[in-house]
Amino acid sequence: MKKVYLALLAVFLNMFLFSCTKEDVADTEMLYHTVATEGDDGNPPPPPPPPPPPGE
């Protein structure tokens, strides 16, 4: 009888994992959508040249 109670308890507790999800998957995916902000139109510009060494 103890095994029956444990099985029912496991099923009952697992119901909480699925019963509260009312959001659409597409809405959740929009939260993690990556937007590129640099280099969309081509290659980014090269870095500036290093400063000359002191004393020259």
TORNUKOL-772445 format. One record per atom (N, C-alpha, C, O, CB): residue number from 1; atom name; x negated, y, z. Coordinates in pm, 1 decimal. Atoms other than C-alpha are relative to their C-alpha. Glycine has a CB too. Layout:
+-----+-------+----------+----------+----------+
: num : atomo :        u :        v :        w :
+-----+-------+----------+----------+----------+
: NUM :    CA :        X :        Y :        Z :
...
+-----+-------+----------+----------+----------+
//
This chain:
+-----+-------+----------+----------+----------+
: num : atomo :        u :        v :        w :
+-----+-------+----------+----------+----------+
:   1 :     N :    -82.5 :   -119.9 :      0.0 :
:   1 :    CA :      0.0 :      0.0 :      0.0 :
:   1 :     C :    -86.8 :    126.1 :      0.0 :
:   1 :     O :    -47.6 :    229.4 :    -54.2 :
:   1 :    CB :     93.8 :     -0.1 :    121.2 :
:   2 :     N :     88.5 :   -114.2 :     -5.8 :
:   2 :    CA :   -292.9 :    230.5 :     66.9 :
:   2 :     C :    -46.9 :     40.2 :   -140.4 :
:   2 :     O :    -63.5 :    158.8 :   -168.8 :
:   2 :    CB :   -119.8 :    -30.8 :     89.7 :
:   3 :     N :     42.9 :    -28.5 :    136.7 :
:   3 :    CA :   -403.8 :    200.3 :   -297.6 :
:   3 :     C :    109.1 :     71.2 :    -78.3 :
:   3 :     O :     80.0 :    155.8 :   -162.8 :
:   3 :    CB :    -39.8 :   -128.9 :    -71.1 :
:   4 :     N :   -112.0 :    -66.1 :     68.0 :
:   4 :    CA :    -57.0 :    303.6 :   -416.4 :
:   4 :     C :      4.5 :    146.9 :     39.5 :
:   4 :     O :     24.5 :    233.8 :    -45.4 :
:   4 :    CB :    134.6 :    -69.5 :     34.0 :
:   5 :     N :      0.1 :   -139.6 :    -45.7 :
:   5 :    CA :    -71.1 :    618.1 :   -202.5 :
:   5 :     C :   -116.7 :     77.4 :    -61.7 :
:   5 :     O :   -100.3 :    193.0 :   -100.8 :
:   5 :    CB :     -7.8 :      6.3 :    154.1 :
:   6 :     N :    115.0 :    -67.7 :     60.3 :
:   6 :    CA :   -418.4 :    701.6 :   -333.3 :
:   6 :     C :     22.7 :     26.0 :   -148.7 :
:   6 :     O :    -15.4 :    131.6 :   -199.0 :
:   6 :    CB :   -127.1 :    -83.3 :     19.7 :
:   7 :     N :    -27.9 :    -19.2 :    141.9 :
:   7 :    CA :   -307.2 :    653.5 :   -693.7 :
:   7 :     C :    102.2 :    111.7 :    -20.0 :
:   7 :     O :     85.7 :    195.5 :   -108.7 :
:   7 :    CB :     50.7 :   -130.9 :    -63.1 :
:   8 :     N :   -100.8 :   -106.5 :     10.8 :
:   8 :    CA :      0.1 :    873.6 :   -643.7 :
:   8 :     C :    -60.2 :    135.9 :     34.9 :
:   8 :     O :    -28.4 :    236.4 :    -28.7 :
:   8 :    CB :    120.1 :    -29.7 :     92.1 :
:   9 :     N :     64.5 :   -124.9 :    -37.3 :
:   9 :    CA :   -210.8 :   1137.2 :   -471.2 :
:   9 :     C :    -90.0 :     50.1 :   -113.4 :
:   9 :     O :    -93.8 :    169.9 :   -141.3 :
:   9 :    CB :    -81.5 :    -18.4 :    129.3 :
:  10 :     N :     86.0 :    -38.9 :    110.9 :
:  10 :    CA :   -457.9 :   1136.4 :   -759.6 :
:  10 :     C :     81.2 :     55.6 :   -116.6 :
:  10 :     O :     42.8 :    155.9 :   -176.8 :
:  10 :    CB :    -83.3 :   -119.0 :    -46.1 :
:  11 :     N :    -86.6 :    -48.8 :    108.5 :
:  11 :    CA :   -179.6 :   1177.0 :  -1016.5 :
:  11 :     C :     60.0 :    134.7 :     36.4 :
:  11 :     O :     66.4 :    224.4 :    -47.7 :
:  11 :    CB :    112.3 :   -101.5 :    -30.5 :
:  12 :     N :    -60.5 :   -125.3 :    -45.0 :
:  12 :    CA :    -15.8 :   1452.3 :   -812.7 :
:  12 :     C :   -100.9 :    114.3 :     -3.5 :
:  12 :     O :    -67.8 :    224.5 :    -47.0 :
:  12 :    CB :     56.4 :    -15.8 :    141.3 :
:  13 :     N :    100.7 :   -106.2 :     -0.3 :
:  13 :    CA :   -339.8 :   1647.9 :   -770.6 :
:  13 :     C :    -46.4 :     34.1 :   -141.7 :
:  13 :     O :    -80.8 :    149.4 :   -167.9 :
:  13 :    CB :   -119.9 :    -41.4 :     85.4 :
:  14 :     N :     39.3 :    -27.8 :    137.6 :
:  14 :    CA :   -427.4 :   1614.2 :  -1140.7 :
:  14 :     C :    104.9 :     82.2 :    -73.9 :
:  14 :     O :     72.9 :    146.6 :   -173.9 :
:  14 :    CB :    -25.1 :   -129.7 :    -73.9 :
:  15 :     N :   -104.8 :    -79.9 :     64.7 :
:  15 :    CA :    -95.4 :   1775.5 :  -1233.2 :
:  15 :     C :    -31.0 :    148.8 :     12.6 :
:  15 :     O :     10.9 :    226.8 :    -73.0 :
:  15 :    CB :    138.3 :    -31.0 :     61.9 :
:  16 :     N :     32.5 :   -141.4 :    -17.3 :
:  16 :    CA :   -230.4 :   2107.1 :  -1100.1 :
:  16 :     C :    -97.6 :     48.3 :   -106.7 :
:  16 :     O :   -101.4 :    167.6 :   -136.8 :
:  16 :    CB :    -58.5 :     24.1 :    138.8 :
:  17 :     N :     96.3 :    -41.0 :    101.4 :
:  17 :    CA :   -501.4 :   2107.9 :  -1364.5 :
:  17 :     C :     67.7 :     39.5 :   -130.6 :
:  17 :     O :     12.8 :    120.0 :   -205.8 :
:  17 :    CB :    -99.1 :   -111.3 :    -25.3 :
:  18 :     N :    -64.8 :    -23.1 :    128.9 :
:  18 :    CA :   -252.4 :   2116.3 :  -1652.4 :
:  18 :     C :    130.9 :     78.5 :     10.1 :
:  18 :     O :    180.7 :    126.4 :    -91.8 :
:  18 :    CB :     26.3 :   -131.7 :    -66.7 :
:  19 :     N :   -132.7 :    -59.5 :     -9.8 :
:  19 :    CA :     66.5 :   2268.5 :  -1516.3 :
:  19 :     C :     -2.0 :    152.1 :     -5.4 :
:  19 :     O :    101.2 :    212.6 :    -34.5 :
:  19 :    CB :     65.9 :    -44.5 :    126.9 :
:  20 :     N :      3.2 :   -145.8 :     -8.2 :
:  20 :    CA :    -50.7 :   2629.9 :  -1486.9 :
:  20 :     C :    -53.6 :     66.9 :   -126.0 :
:  20 :     O :    -75.1 :    188.1 :   -124.4 :
:  20 :    CB :    -83.1 :     41.7 :    117.0 :
:  21 :     N :     56.7 :    -59.3 :    120.5 :
:  21 :    CA :   -183.1 :   2685.0 :  -1839.7 :
:  21 :     C :    112.5 :     41.9 :    -94.4 :
:  21 :     O :    174.2 :    -41.9 :   -160.2 :
:  21 :    CB :    -96.2 :    -99.0 :    -70.1 :
:  22 :     N :   -102.5 :    -50.6 :     90.9 :
:  22 :    CA :     57.4 :   2906.9 :  -2030.6 :
:  22 :     C :    -61.6 :     86.7 :   -108.8 :
:  22 :     O :      9.4 :    129.0 :   -200.0 :
:  22 :    CB :    105.3 :     79.4 :     77.2 :
:  23 :     N :     64.7 :    -85.0 :     99.2 :
:  23 :    CA :   -199.1 :   3106.3 :  -2231.8 :
:  23 :     C :    -25.7 :    -77.5 :   -129.1 :
:  23 :     O :    -48.6 :   -198.4 :   -128.2 :
:  23 :    CB :   -131.5 :     56.4 :     55.3 :
:  24 :     N :     30.9 :     59.0 :    129.8 :
:  24 :    CA :   -251.3 :   3041.4 :  -2598.1 :
:  24 :     C :   -151.9 :    -10.2 :    -14.8 :
:  24 :     O :   -225.1 :     73.0 :     38.9 :
:  24 :    CB :     62.0 :     84.2 :   -116.1 :
:  25 :     N :    143.8 :     19.0 :     18.1 :
:  25 :    CA :   -593.2 :   2913.6 :  -2701.5 :
:  25 :     C :    -59.3 :    116.2 :    -79.1 :
:  25 :     O :   -173.2 :    155.7 :    -54.1 :
:  25 :    CB :    -28.6 :   -133.6 :    -71.4 :
:  26 :     N :     49.5 :   -111.5 :     80.3 :
:  26 :    CA :   -626.9 :   3196.5 :  -2955.8 :
:  26 :     C :    -24.6 :    123.4 :     87.0 :
:  26 :     O :   -119.6 :    197.9 :     62.9 :
:  26 :    CB :     99.5 :     33.3 :   -112.4 :
:  27 :     N :     20.7 :   -113.2 :    -90.6 :
:  27 :    CA :   -588.0 :   3455.1 :  -2677.7 :
:  27 :     C :   -128.4 :    -17.5 :     80.1 :
:  27 :     O :   -201.6 :     78.8 :    102.7 :
:  27 :    CB :    119.8 :     15.6 :     95.1 :
:  28 :     N :    120.9 :     26.6 :    -76.8 :
:  28 :    CA :   -863.9 :   3290.0 :  -2478.8 :
:  28 :     C :   -123.4 :     14.3 :    -87.9 :
:  28 :     O :   -226.5 :     63.2 :    -41.6 :
:  28 :    CB :      5.4 :   -139.9 :     62.0 :
:  29 :     N :    113.2 :    -10.8 :     90.8 :
:  29 :    CA :  -1092.1 :   3273.4 :  -2782.9 :
:  29 :     C :    -36.4 :    145.8 :    -26.7 :
:  29 :     O :   -153.7 :    176.5 :    -48.0 :
:  29 :    CB :     31.0 :    -70.9 :   -131.0 :
:  30 :     N :     28.5 :   -140.7 :     25.1 :
:  30 :    CA :  -1060.1 :   3649.4 :  -2834.1 :
:  30 :     C :    -84.6 :     61.3 :    111.5 :
:  30 :     O :   -154.1 :    160.2 :     88.0 :
:  30 :    CB :    130.0 :     77.6 :    -15.3 :
:  31 :     N :     81.5 :    -51.8 :   -108.9 :
:  31 :    CA :  -1221.9 :   3706.4 :  -2493.9 :
:  31 :     C :   -147.9 :    -23.5 :    -25.3 :
:  31 :     O :   -231.9 :     54.5 :     19.5 :
:  31 :    CB :     40.9 :    -63.8 :    131.4 :
:  32 :     N :    138.8 :     37.6 :     21.8 :
:  32 :    CA :  -1540.7 :   3538.5 :  -2612.3 :
:  32 :     C :    -47.2 :     30.0 :   -141.5 :
:  32 :     O :   -150.4 :    -21.7 :   -184.3 :
:  32 :    CB :    -18.5 :   -146.0 :     29.6 :
:  33 :     N :     34.5 :    -35.1 :    137.2 :
:  33 :    CA :  -1548.7 :   3686.0 :  -2963.9 :
:  33 :     C :   -121.7 :     92.0 :      1.3 :
:  33 :     O :   -119.5 :    196.9 :     65.7 :
:  33 :    CB :    120.1 :     67.8 :    -72.4 :
:  34 :     N :    122.8 :    -78.7 :      4.6 :
:  34 :    CA :  -1898.5 :   3818.2 :  -3037.3 :
:  34 :     C :      6.4 :     98.1 :   -115.5 :
:  34 :     O :     38.2 :     60.6 :   -228.4 :
:  34 :    CB :   -123.7 :    -91.1 :    -13.3 :
:  35 :     N :     -1.8 :   -104.0 :    100.9 :
:  35 :    CA :  -1920.3 :   4145.1 :  -3225.2 :
:  35 :     C :   -143.4 :     47.3 :    -21.1 :
:  35 :     O :   -208.9 :     92.8 :     72.7 :
:  35 :    CB :     93.6 :    118.1 :     41.5 :
:  36 :     N :    134.4 :    -46.9 :     31.3 :
:  36 :    CA :  -2246.2 :   4228.2 :  -3400.6 :
:  36 :     C :      1.0 :    151.8 :    -10.4 :
:  36 :     O :     92.2 :    209.4 :    -69.8 :
:  36 :    CB :    -52.1 :    -63.9 :   -131.4 :
:  37 :     N :      3.2 :   -145.9 :      1.1 :
:  37 :    CA :  -2347.9 :   4590.4 :  -3355.5 :
:  37 :     C :   -117.9 :     55.1 :    -78.3 :
:  37 :     O :   -127.5 :    176.2 :    -97.9 :
:  37 :    CB :     -4.3 :     52.5 :    140.9 :
:  38 :     N :    118.7 :    -48.6 :     66.8 :
:  38 :    CA :  -2674.0 :   4607.8 :  -3545.4 :
:  38 :     C :    -38.8 :    -95.2 :   -112.5 :
:  38 :     O :    -30.5 :   -216.9 :    -96.4 :
:  38 :    CB :   -115.3 :     16.2 :     99.7 :
:  39 :     N :     49.0 :     83.1 :    107.5 :
:  39 :    CA :  -2803.7 :   4483.8 :  -3878.6 :
:  39 :     C :    108.1 :    -61.6 :    -86.2 :
:  39 :     O :     80.9 :   -156.6 :   -159.5 :
:  39 :    CB :    -83.3 :   -106.2 :     55.4 :
:  40 :     N :   -107.8 :     55.6 :     81.7 :
:  40 :    CA :  -2465.5 :   4417.9 :  -4039.8 :
:  40 :     C :    -16.6 :     35.6 :   -147.4 :
:  40 :     O :     21.3 :    -42.7 :   -234.5 :
:  40 :    CB :    134.8 :     49.6 :     50.3 :
:  41 :     N :      9.4 :    -48.1 :    137.5 :
:  41 :    CA :  -2547.5 :   4618.6 :  -4353.2 :
:  41 :     C :   -130.3 :    -41.3 :    -67.8 :
:  41 :     O :   -149.5 :     -9.8 :   -185.2 :
:  41 :    CB :     13.0 :    150.1 :     -2.7 :
:  42 :     N :    128.2 :     39.4 :     57.4 :
:  42 :    CA :  -2892.5 :   4471.4 :  -4411.5 :
:  42 :     C :   -100.1 :    -24.2 :    111.5 :
:  42 :     O :    -63.4 :    -43.3 :    227.4 :
:  42 :    CB :    -52.3 :    107.4 :    -97.8 :
:  43 :     N :    105.0 :     20.2 :    -99.1 :
:  43 :    CA :  -3222.6 :   4428.3 :  -4237.7 :
:  43 :     C :    -14.7 :    123.8 :     88.0 :
:  43 :     O :     -1.9 :    236.0 :     38.9 :
:  43 :    CB :   -133.4 :    -32.9 :    -68.9 :
:  44 :     N :     20.7 :   -117.5 :    -86.6 :
:  44 :    CA :  -3284.3 :   4651.5 :  -3936.0 :
:  44 :     C :   -130.7 :     69.7 :    -37.5 :
:  44 :     O :   -220.7 :      6.8 :    -93.0 :
:  44 :    CB :     -1.9 :    -41.4 :    150.5 :
:  45 :     N :    122.7 :    -72.2 :     36.2 :
:  45 :    CA :  -3548.5 :   4921.4 :  -3980.0 :
:  45 :     C :   -118.8 :    -54.7 :     79.9 :
:  45 :     O :   -101.8 :   -105.5 :    190.7 :
:  45 :    CB :     16.7 :    152.8 :     25.3 :
:  46 :     N :    118.0 :     49.5 :    -71.8 :
:  46 :    CA :  -3905.6 :   4828.1 :  -3885.6 :
:  46 :     C :    -29.2 :     86.4 :    122.7 :
:  46 :     O :     14.7 :    201.3 :    128.3 :
:  46 :    CB :   -122.8 :     -2.7 :    -93.4 :
:  47 :     N :     32.0 :    -79.6 :   -119.4 :
:  47 :    CA :  -4039.1 :   4941.9 :  -3546.4 :
:  47 :     C :    -98.1 :    111.9 :    -36.6 :
:  47 :     O :   -170.8 :    100.6 :   -135.3 :
:  47 :    CB :    -59.9 :    -90.4 :    112.3 :
:  48 :     N :     92.1 :   -109.3 :     29.6 :
:  48 :    CA :  -4231.6 :   5269.4 :  -3534.5 :
:  48 :     C :   -144.8 :    -45.6 :     20.6 :
:  48 :     O :   -170.8 :   -138.8 :     96.6 :
:  48 :    CB :     31.1 :    122.7 :     88.7 :
:  49 :     N :    141.0 :     39.4 :    -16.7 :
:  49 :    CA :  -4611.3 :   5250.8 :  -3565.5 :
:  49 :     C :    -46.8 :     30.2 :    142.6 :
:  49 :     O :      7.3 :    119.6 :    207.6 :
:  49 :    CB :    -90.4 :     73.8 :   -103.3 :
:  50 :     N :     48.7 :    -24.2 :   -136.1 :
:  50 :    CA :  -4805.7 :   5232.5 :  -3238.5 :
:  50 :     C :    -74.6 :    133.6 :      6.8 :
:  50 :     O :   -128.8 :    179.1 :    -94.0 :
:  50 :    CB :    -92.3 :   -115.6 :     46.2 :
:  51 :     N :     71.1 :   -129.1 :    -12.0 :
:  51 :    CA :  -4954.6 :   5556.6 :  -3105.2 :
:  51 :     C :   -150.9 :    -23.8 :    -15.4 :
:  51 :     O :   -201.4 :   -132.3 :     13.5 :
:  51 :    CB :     31.4 :     69.3 :    138.4 :
:  52 :     N :    144.7 :     15.0 :     16.0 :
:  52 :    CA :  -5320.5 :   5621.4 :  -3182.6 :
:  52 :     C :    -68.5 :    -16.6 :    137.1 :
:  52 :     O :    -18.9 :     34.9 :    237.4 :
:  52 :    CB :    -58.7 :    122.3 :    -75.2 :
:  53 :     N :     69.8 :     14.7 :   -128.0 :
:  53 :    CA :  -5568.5 :   5521.0 :  -2913.2 :
:  53 :     C :    -54.3 :    134.3 :     48.2 :
:  53 :     O :    -86.5 :    221.4 :    -32.5 :
:  53 :    CB :   -114.6 :   -101.8 :    -12.6 :
:  54 :     N :     49.9 :   -130.0 :    -51.6 :
:  54 :    CA :  -5682.6 :   5801.4 :  -2682.7 :
:  54 :     C :   -147.5 :     21.8 :    -39.2 :
:  54 :     O :   -226.6 :    -72.4 :    -42.2 :
:  54 :    CB :     15.2 :      6.4 :    155.9 :
:  55 :     N :    135.9 :    -35.9 :     35.0 :
:  55 :    CA :  -5999.8 :   5981.8 :  -2785.8 :
:  55 :     C :    -25.5 :      4.9 :   -148.1 :
:  55 :     O :   -138.3 :     34.5 :   -187.6 :
:  55 :    CB :    -93.2 :    -94.4 :     61.7 :
:  56 :     N :     23.3 :     -8.1 :    145.2 :
:  56 :    CA :  -5954.9 :   5968.6 :  -3160.8 :
:  56 :     C :     70.5 :    117.2 :    -59.1 :
:  56 :     O :     62.2 :    139.7 :   -179.8 :
:  56 :    CB :     45.0 :   -126.4 :    -69.7 :
+-----+-------+----------+----------+----------+
//
